[in-house]
Amino acid sequence: MPRFLESVEVDTTVTMLGQTLQSPVFCSPMSGWGQISDSILEDCARGLKKAGSMMMLGIGGSDELQQAIDTGVPVAKIVKPYRDTDLLFRKLQDAERRGCVAVGMDIDHFYGRLAGDAVGLTETFAPQSNETLRQAIATTKLPFVIKGVLGTDDALKAVELGASALMVSNHGRASFDCMLPSAVALPEIVEAVGQQIEVYVDTGFRTGNDVVKALALGARAVGFASSMLLAWGAAGEEGVTSLVLQFSAELRRTMSALGCADCAAVEDAELQELPGSMEG
């Protein structure tokens, strides 16, 4: 419930994968940047750096990865579940060598996206065994994120395998169109493993108040993807910075009204009918 007579000054900073972010907002992993523009990757990376945020990258080569790292923004490389495990390990080692702050894997992307390429990518991607994941986590000194978790079984297994963090995500409904919305899956996962591993969430979040809801459900930070692209389309690098700062400002205002001095306090707050547009 709002506590306007007990409002507080708010600190929205949060630690994510060992990095201090100005707010619990980051750019979820995306691929195909060059198909949009030659400058979009570096523009978005610089915009995120100005806002004190973090960038995750999906499929892409070493040159693209280096371009983002060179802007100074913290970069986490999320590799795909390649059938060629040697390639998988090389990707992880390359990311560590180039200066990424973390690595991880999209465990739900083992046959590509739902829309059109599931057959063609079966030769490239494959389901990963627990032993392969364990080796992947052991092959790097960096924090390891397992992305695509939607149930407690996978969450508990992520902890057992030694992951540093997991991301509750249905991949923008791209891998499966009949799975739980991330926001629905989140609370049970947090209850099961939230004291043992960092838990992030993405898919379906649109506003700063959506971030408040995710924090209340136990997430440490919230990822945005399509919103970042729209912000870049509107105003380039400055558009990305402005978007993250707008999320942060709305988050700060609502947290103050709830009497939450920091992000950790939001999970204990009583939230009823918060305005916002969180979608499944």
C-alpha positions as CSV (number, residue, x, y, z in Angstrom):
1,M,0.0,0.0,0.0
2,P,1.2,3.6,-0.7
3,R,2.8,5.3,2.3
4,F,2.9,8.9,1.3
5,L,3.4,10.0,4.9
6,E,6.2,7.6,5.3
7,S,7.9,8.0,1.9
8,V,11.7,7.7,1.8
9,E,14.7,8.6,-0.2
10,V,15.4,5.7,-2.6
11,D,18.6,3.9,-3.7
12,T,17.9,1.9,-6.8
13,T,21.4,0.5,-7.2
14,V,21.7,-3.3,-7.4
15,T,24.6,-5.7,-7.8
16,M,24.2,-8.1,-10.7
17,L,26.8,-10.6,-11.7
18,G,29.3,-8.7,-9.6
19,Q,28.6,-5.4,-11.3
20,T,26.9,-2.4,-9.6
21,L,24.1,-1.1,-11.8
22,Q,22.3,2.2,-11.2
23,S,19.0,0.4,-11.3
24,P,17.8,-3.3,-11.7
25,V,17.3,-2.9,-15.5
26,F,19.5,-4.5,-18.2
27,C,19.4,-5.3,-21.9
28,S,18.4,-8.9,-22.5
29,P,20.5,-10.9,-25.0
30,M,19.6,-10.2,-28.6
31,S,21.2,-11.2,-31.9
32,G,21.3,-9.9,-35.5
33,W,22.2,-6.4,-34.6
34,G,23.9,-5.9,-38.0
35,Q,20.7,-6.7,-39.8
36,I,19.2,-3.5,-38.4
37,S,22.1,-1.0,-38.6
38,D,25.8,-0.9,-38.7
39,S,25.8,1.4,-35.7
40,I,23.0,0.0,-33.5
41,L,25.2,-2.3,-31.4
42,E,27.6,0.4,-30.3
43,D,24.9,3.0,-30.0
44,C,22.9,0.8,-27.6
45,A,26.0,-0.3,-25.7
46,R,27.1,3.4,-25.2
47,G,23.5,4.3,-24.2
48,L,23.4,1.6,-21.6
49,K,26.8,2.6,-20.2
50,K,25.6,6.2,-19.8
51,A,22.6,4.9,-17.9
52,G,24.7,2.6,-15.6
53,S,23.2,-0.5,-17.0
54,M,24.4,-3.8,-18.5
55,M,24.3,-5.5,-21.9
56,M,23.8,-9.1,-22.7
57,L,24.6,-10.4,-26.2
58,G,23.3,-13.5,-28.0
59,I,24.5,-15.0,-31.3
60,G,27.3,-13.1,-32.8
61,G,30.9,-13.2,-33.7
62,S,34.0,-12.1,-31.7
63,D,34.2,-8.7,-33.6
64,E,30.6,-7.8,-32.5
65,L,31.4,-8.9,-28.9
66,Q,34.5,-6.7,-28.9
67,Q,32.7,-3.7,-30.3
68,A,30.3,-3.8,-27.3
69,I,33.1,-4.4,-24.7
70,D,35.2,-1.5,-26.1
71,T,32.4,0.9,-25.2
72,G,33.0,0.2,-21.5
73,V,29.5,-1.2,-20.8
74,P,29.5,-4.5,-18.8
75,V,28.8,-7.3,-21.3
76,A,27.6,-10.8,-20.6
77,K,27.8,-13.3,-23.4
78,I,24.9,-15.8,-23.6
79,V,25.9,-18.6,-25.9
80,K,23.5,-20.9,-27.7
81,P,23.3,-24.6,-27.0
82,Y,25.5,-25.7,-29.9
83,R,25.6,-29.3,-30.9
84,D,29.3,-28.9,-31.4
85,T,30.4,-28.7,-27.8
86,D,34.0,-27.7,-28.8
87,L,32.5,-24.6,-30.4
88,L,30.5,-24.0,-27.3
89,F,33.6,-24.1,-25.1
90,R,35.5,-21.9,-27.5
91,K,32.8,-19.3,-27.4
92,L,32.9,-19.2,-23.6
93,Q,36.7,-19.0,-23.5
94,D,36.7,-16.2,-26.1
95,A,34.2,-14.2,-24.1
96,E,36.3,-14.5,-21.0
97,R,39.5,-13.6,-22.8
98,R,37.9,-10.5,-24.4
99,G,36.7,-9.1,-21.1
100,C,33.1,-10.1,-20.6
101,V,31.9,-9.8,-17.0
102,A,29.8,-13.0,-17.3
103,V,28.8,-15.8,-19.7
104,G,25.8,-18.1,-19.9
105,M,23.6,-20.3,-22.1
106,D,20.1,-20.2,-23.6
107,I,19.0,-23.7,-22.5
108,D,15.5,-23.3,-24.2
109,H,16.9,-22.5,-27.7
110,F,18.1,-26.0,-28.5
111,Y,16.1,-26.1,-31.8
112,G,16.1,-22.4,-32.6
113,R,13.1,-20.1,-32.8
114,L,9.5,-21.2,-33.1
115,A,9.0,-19.1,-36.2
116,G,10.3,-21.0,-39.2
117,D,13.8,-22.2,-38.5
118,A,13.2,-25.1,-36.1
119,V,14.0,-27.7,-38.8
120,G,17.0,-25.9,-40.3
121,L,18.8,-25.4,-37.0
122,T,18.6,-28.9,-35.6
123,E,22.1,-29.5,-37.1
124,T,23.4,-26.4,-35.3
125,F,21.8,-26.6,-31.9
126,A,20.9,-29.5,-29.6
127,P,19.6,-30.3,-26.1
128,Q,22.4,-30.1,-23.6
129,S,23.2,-32.8,-21.1
130,N,23.8,-32.0,-17.5
131,E,27.4,-33.1,-17.9
132,T,28.0,-30.7,-20.8
133,L,26.5,-27.8,-18.8
134,R,28.6,-28.8,-15.8
135,Q,31.8,-28.7,-17.9
136,A,30.7,-25.4,-19.5
137,I,30.3,-23.8,-16.1
138,A,33.7,-25.3,-15.0
139,T,35.5,-24.1,-18.1
140,T,35.2,-20.4,-17.1
141,K,36.1,-18.3,-14.1
142,L,33.3,-15.9,-14.9
143,P,29.8,-16.0,-13.4
144,F,27.5,-18.3,-15.4
145,V,23.9,-17.6,-16.2
146,I,21.4,-20.2,-17.2
147,K,18.7,-18.5,-19.2
148,G,15.3,-20.0,-20.1
149,V,14.2,-21.4,-16.7
150,L,10.4,-21.7,-16.2
151,G,10.1,-24.3,-13.5
152,T,11.6,-25.3,-10.2
153,D,13.1,-28.5,-11.5
154,D,15.4,-26.6,-13.9
155,A,16.0,-23.9,-11.2
156,L,17.2,-26.5,-8.7
157,K,19.3,-28.2,-11.4
158,A,20.9,-24.8,-12.2
159,V,22.0,-24.5,-8.6
160,E,23.3,-28.1,-8.5
161,L,25.3,-27.6,-11.6
162,G,27.0,-24.5,-10.1
163,A,25.5,-21.6,-12.0
164,S,25.8,-18.2,-10.5
165,A,22.5,-16.9,-11.8
166,L,19.4,-18.0,-13.7
167,M,17.0,-16.0,-15.9
168,V,13.3,-16.8,-15.8
169,S,12.4,-16.3,-19.4
170,N,10.2,-17.8,-22.1
171,H,12.4,-16.2,-24.8
172,G,9.8,-13.7,-25.9
173,R,7.5,-16.7,-26.6
174,A,9.9,-17.5,-29.5
175,S,10.9,-21.0,-28.6
176,F,7.4,-22.1,-27.4
177,D,4.2,-20.3,-27.6
178,C,2.4,-22.3,-25.0
179,M,4.6,-21.9,-22.0
180,L,4.1,-20.0,-18.7
181,P,4.5,-16.3,-18.8
182,S,7.8,-15.4,-17.0
183,A,5.9,-13.3,-14.3
184,V,3.8,-16.3,-13.4
185,A,6.7,-18.7,-13.2
186,L,8.9,-16.3,-11.2
187,P,7.5,-16.5,-7.6
188,E,7.7,-20.3,-7.3
189,I,11.3,-20.3,-8.7
190,V,12.4,-17.6,-6.3
191,E,10.8,-19.5,-3.4
192,A,12.7,-22.6,-4.4
193,V,16.2,-21.2,-5.1
194,G,16.2,-17.5,-4.4
195,Q,18.5,-17.8,-1.4
196,Q,21.0,-19.8,-3.3
197,I,21.4,-18.1,-6.7
198,E,20.7,-14.7,-8.3
199,V,17.3,-14.7,-10.2
200,Y,16.6,-12.4,-13.1
201,V,13.5,-12.2,-15.3
202,D,12.6,-10.9,-18.8
203,T,9.8,-11.1,-21.3
204,G,6.6,-9.0,-21.1
205,F,7.9,-6.1,-19.0
206,R,7.2,-2.6,-20.3
207,T,7.5,0.0,-17.6
208,G,9.3,1.0,-14.4
209,N,6.3,-0.1,-12.4
210,D,6.6,-3.5,-14.1
211,V,10.1,-3.6,-12.7
212,V,8.6,-2.9,-9.2
213,K,6.3,-5.9,-9.6
214,A,9.2,-8.1,-10.7
215,L,11.2,-7.1,-7.6
216,A,8.2,-7.7,-5.4
217,L,8.0,-11.2,-6.9
218,G,11.6,-11.8,-6.0
219,A,13.6,-10.9,-9.1
220,R,17.0,-9.2,-8.6
221,A,16.8,-7.4,-12.0
222,V,14.6,-7.2,-15.1
223,G,15.7,-7.5,-18.8
224,F,14.3,-5.6,-21.7
225,A,14.9,-6.3,-25.4
226,S,12.4,-5.0,-27.9
227,S,11.9,-1.8,-25.8
228,M,15.7,-1.1,-26.3
229,L,15.4,-1.4,-30.0
230,L,12.4,0.9,-30.1
231,A,14.2,3.5,-28.0
232,W,17.2,3.3,-30.4
233,G,14.9,3.7,-33.3
234,A,13.4,6.9,-31.7
235,A,16.6,8.6,-30.7
236,G,19.7,6.4,-31.1
237,E,22.1,6.2,-28.3
238,E,20.4,8.9,-26.3
239,G,17.1,7.1,-26.7
240,V,18.5,4.0,-25.0
241,T,19.9,6.1,-22.2
242,S,16.6,8.0,-21.8
243,L,14.6,4.7,-21.7
244,V,16.6,3.2,-18.9
245,L,16.6,6.5,-16.9
246,Q,12.8,6.7,-17.4
247,F,12.4,3.2,-16.0
248,S,14.6,4.1,-13.1
249,A,12.7,7.3,-12.4
250,E,9.4,5.6,-12.3
251,L,10.9,2.8,-10.2
252,R,12.3,5.3,-7.7
253,R,9.0,7.2,-7.4
254,T,6.9,4.1,-6.7
255,M,9.5,2.7,-4.3
256,S,9.4,5.9,-2.4
257,A,5.6,5.8,-2.2
258,L,5.8,2.3,-0.9
259,G,8.4,3.2,1.8
260,C,11.0,1.0,0.2
261,A,14.5,2.6,0.6
262,D,16.2,0.0,-1.6
263,C,15.4,-2.7,-4.1
264,A,15.7,-5.5,-1.6
265,A,12.9,-4.0,0.4
266,V,10.4,-4.2,-2.4
267,E,9.9,-7.9,-2.1
268,D,8.5,-7.3,1.4
269,A,6.2,-4.5,0.4
270,E,2.4,-4.8,0.0
271,L,1.6,-4.2,-3.6
272,Q,-2.1,-3.8,-4.6
273,E,-3.3,-2.6,-8.0
274,L,0.0,-1.0,-9.0
275,P,-0.5,0.8,-12.4
276,G,1.5,-0.7,-15.2
277,S,1.4,-2.8,-18.3
278,M,3.1,-6.1,-17.5
279,E,2.1,-8.7,-20.1
280,G,2.3,-12.4,-20.2
